[in-house]
Amino acid sequence: MNKISWGILITSNFAQNVIFPSVSNCVNSEFTGIASRNPDSAEETAKKPGIPKSYGLYEELLTDESIDAVANMKVIDAVFNSAQTGGSVSV
């Protein structure tokens, strides 16, 4: 069975500490790319878990045909941070 190739849109601590390990524990999934508005942040964040591709534009990741699925962590990160600080959350 082929692994699902994931791309992720954000370099936040939540993504690094929660999402990366979760996907790494899935035998049929792997992160292939990470995108950030800051190319240096994407490149640096990609090195830690060994993600092979980094992008300075979200559109570059979204149009990469080698990526099967995209985790839009921008939304999840905002919800998580709001909930942790006692803010209202509507999904």
HELIX and SHEET records of a PDB file:
HELIX    1   1 ASN A   13  PHE A   14  1                                   2    
HELIX    2   2 ALA A   15  ILE A   19  3                                   5    
HELIX    3   3 PHE A   20  SER A   24  1                                   5    
HELIX    4   4 PRO A   39  LYS A   47  1                                   9    
HELIX    5   5 TYR A   58  LEU A   62  1                                   5    
HELIX    6   6 MET A   73  GLN A   84  1                                  12    
SHEET    1   A 4 LYS A  53  TYR A  55  0                                        
SHEET    2   A 4 SER A  29  ALA A  35  1                                        
SHEET    3   A 4 ILE A   4  LEU A   9  1                                        
SHEET    4   A 4 ALA A  69  ALA A  71  1                                        
END                                                                             
